[in-house]
Amino acid sequence: MQVNISPQPIVALIAGILILVAPRLLNYIVAVYLIVFGILGLIR
């Protein structure tokens, strides 16, 4: 039995929790999210 977990939903969940806890982090979280998945998209 193999479980294949995509990283995107996990990152989205963590980002959502961080935004609820500290709304000031929103800009940084969105920026890091876009940069990371942009780079991953270019590599694949």
Secondary structure as the mmCIF struct_conf table of DSSP 4:
data_model
#
loop_
_struct_conf.conf_type_id
_struct_conf.id
_struct_conf.beg_label_comp_id
_struct_conf.beg_label_asym_id
_struct_conf.beg_label_seq_id
_struct_conf.end_label_comp_id
_struct_conf.end_label_asym_id
_struct_conf.end_label_seq_id
HELX_RH_AL_P HELX_RH_AL_P1 PRO A 7 VAL A 21
HELX_RH_3T_P HELX_RH_3T_P1 PRO A 23 LEU A 25
HELX_RH_AL_P HELX_RH_AL_P2 LEU A 26 ILE A 43
#
